[in-house]
Amino acid sequence: MKDQIVKLIATGLYSGYGRPYPGTWGTIPAWLIAFFLIGGNQRILVGVVIVSFVLSIWAAGEAEKMFGHDARKIVIDEWAGMFVTLLLVPFSLQNYIIAFVMFRGFDVVKIPPARQAEKLPGGWGVTMDDIIGGVQACIATHLIIYGLDRFQIM
C-alpha cells in the first residue's frame, strides 16, 4: 500500500509517465491546479508550496528506492518548483503561461546553484534543484512581467 501511495505522489498523479518530456508533462497538473483551483490566492499558494516541498522530499526519497536516483518519472519536485515559481505572480493567463515557460526553461538548464543541489542526498537532491529553479524562474517571470508592463508590450 505504501508503495502505491509513494508512486501516486512521486509521479504527480502518474503524470510523470507522460512521454516525451516527463518533466513537462509532470508540471502541467501543478500549473492547472494553480490556475484553476488556487486562482491567484497567495495565502493558499504559500501553503501549497510548503506542503508540496515536504511531500516532494519524502516521496522523491522513497521513489528513488523503486525507480533509481532522480528517475525521470519522479515529478513531484516539478510540482513544488512550479508552485514556487508562481509566488507573488499577478494572476492572469498570460502571467501564468510566462511562469510555466520560465520554470521549464530553468528546470532544464539548471543554472547554478541548481545543478549543485542535485548532489544532495535522497529526496533533498531531487527536490532542491527544482526549488532553486523555481526561485530563479519566479524572478525571471517578475522581470518579464515588469518589462511587458513598463514598455506596454502586452
PyMOL commands that set and color helices and strands:
alter all, ss='L'
color gray80, all
select helices_A, chain A and resi 2-10+15-17+22-38+42-67+76-85+93-109+114-117+122-150
alter helices_A, ss='H'
color red, helices_A
deselect
rebuild
show_as cartoon
